[in-house]
Amino acid sequence: MKALIIGATGATGTDLVNLLCEDSDFKQIDIFVRRRSDFHHEKVTAHIVDFDHPEEWKHLVKGDVAFSCLGTTLKNAGSKENQKVIDYDYQFNFAKVAKGNGVEDYILVSAYGASPDSKIFYSRIKGELEDAVKNLKFEKTTIFKPGMLERKYSDRSAEVTGLKFIKFLNKFGLFKSQKPLPTEILAKAMVVASKIKSKGFSEIKLHNIFSFAEKEM
């Protein structure tokens, strides 16, 4: 199979690329990035693209399965407008191009609580993206809705503090629905999803991602 990935340089994307490199079912991995990446593997082809101009790279988006794990924070984006461009526009444009080029399988990382009706900006744009991708009607669409992600070597102090607090509460059986999800487990679940022979739409929420990742790949 040939995989197409946006968000490959993030924590989840990096784990995903590493898993796919080790997977004999995947012969080629094309990643679409804004700057040079650190991946050095014979399977990986990195396309440095300007996401604002899909007409320049749309001919490259051809493969068996597309993975979308692109995302940013409001702090890194600098404004809600910039965050929406990355968390909605870039991802939807990539999905549209993939659909137009005949990609049949689309796997999207969304977020717990995503809803187009949410009063929380981040949750609302994630929900709007979910609806937009579903409406493209790929042969198969899988949306993962993780909660708090546990990233290796995270430099986000607030995130690290929050993870420690939630883990502490989890020890006492509290907030189990908010159990932090290591990015490598999410990535494994995405690979599993790509190998399931089905059609239509599937939504995998936080509490099911752990068990889903344990399925045979």
N, C-alpha and C positions, 0 to 999 in steps of 0.2 A: 504494500500500500504506500501511497504518497500522502504525507501530512503537510498541511499548511497552517502556520501559526502566527498570530499577532499577540504581542505581550510576552514574547519569548525571553526577554531579558529580566523580567520581574521574578519574584521568588517562586511563584507557582509555575510560570513559564519555563524557568531554568530547570526545575525538577522534571517537568514534562519532557523537555528536549532530551535530558539525560536518560530518562526511561525509554523514550522512543529509539535512541541511539543503540540501546542494549536489546531492543526487541527485533527479532528476526522477521516479524510480519511486516515491518516498515522498512522499505528499501530507500526512501528518499524523504528528507525533511526540509521544507522550504520555510524559512522564517523571514518575516517582514519587519524591519527595524528602522529606527530613525537615525541611528549612528552605528558605527562598527561594533560588532559583538565579540565576545571572548570565546565563542564556540569554535573548536577545531576538531572536526570529525568528518570522515569521508562521506557520511550520509547527509551532512548539513550544508545547505546553500543559503547564504544570507543575502537578502535583497535590501539594500539601503534605499528607503523610499520617503517621499514627502506625502504624508497621509492627506494633506490638503488637496492633492492633485491625483485622484485615483485613475484618471485617464492615462497617466504616465506609466502605471504599473499593473493595470487591470489584466493585461494579457498574461501576466505571470501567475495569476491566481487560478491554477488548474491542478486538481488532485482528487483524492478519494475522500478525505475528511479534513474539515477546517476546524481549528481550535481557536477560540477567542478568550484570552485571559488578560487582556489589556485593561489597565485601570490606573488611577492616580488618586491622590488626596487633595482636598481643598487647599491645604497648606502648600503642597508642591505645585499645584496648578496656578495658585495666586489669585484666582477669582472663580466664582461660580460659572461664569461664562466659559472660561478656559477649561474648567473641569468637565463641563457638558460636551465640549468639543471632543475631548479624549474619551470620556466614558459613554458617550452616545454617538456622536457624529462619525468618528473614526471607525468605531466597531460596526455601526449599521452600514456604512459605505462598504466596508470589507465584506460584510455578509451579502449585500446586494450584488457585488461583483462576483462573489463565489457562486451565488445562485445563478446568475446570468451565464457563468462559464460551465454550468453543469455539475458543480460539486453537489453530491447528494446528502452528505452527512455533516451536520453543523453542531458543534459542541461549545456552549457558552457558559462562562463563569459569571454568575450574577451575584446576588447577595441576599442574606436572610432579611426578610421584611420588605423586599422590593415590591413596589406597587405603584402604578401610575396615579393612584389616588392618595398616596402618602403625603403628609404635610412636611416630611423631612426631605430636603432637596436631594440628597444622595439616593435615598430609597426611591424617590419618585423617578429620577432619570434612569435608574436601573430597571424599574418596572416598565417604563416607556420603551426601553431597549428590548426587554423581553417580548413585549407585545409586537414590536416592529419586526423582530426576527421571526416570531411565530407566524406572522402574516406573510412572510416570504414563502412559506410552505415548502421547505426542503423535504426530500423524501423521508429524512429522519432528523429530528431536532431534539437535542438533550440540553437541558438547562440545569446547572448545579447552583444551589443556593446555600453556600456556606455562611457561617457566622464569623466569629473572630478567628482570623488566620494566625497560625503560629509560624513565623518566618525564621529561618536560620539566619543568625548574625544580624538580626534587625537592629537598626540604629534609631528607631523611633522610640524615644524614652517613654512616652505616654502609652504606647502599645505594649511595651515590655512590662510596665507597671500594671496595666490592665490585665495582661495574661497571668501574671503572678497572683493577682487578686482573685480572678475567676478560678484558677486552679486550686487555690486555697479553699474557696467555697465548695468546689466540686468534691473535695475530700470529705466534706460533711454531708454530701448528697444534695447540695444546693445548686441551683442554676445549671442542672445537667443539660438542659436544652441549649445552653450557651457554651458547652464544652469546646475549648479551643481546638481548631482543626489544623494539624501540621500540613504544610503545603505539599509535602511529598505524598501524603495520603490522598489529598485532593487530586494531585497529578495522576496517581495510580488509578483512581476511580475514573478519571477522564479517559485513560487508555482502555480500561475495561469497557467503558461505554462505547468506544469506537469499534469494538469487536463484536458487539451484540448485533445479531442479524434481525433487525426489526424495522418497522416503518412507523411514521407518525411522530407524536410529541411525547416526551417524557420529562418530568420535573423531579429532581432528586434533592430533597431538602436536607438540612444539616444532620438530623438524627439518623438518616439513612446512608450518608456518605461513607461513614466508617465501615459499615457492613458491606456496602457496595464495592469498596476497594479490596475486600478480601476474596472476591470472586476470582475464579481462574481466568487468567488473561490468555 
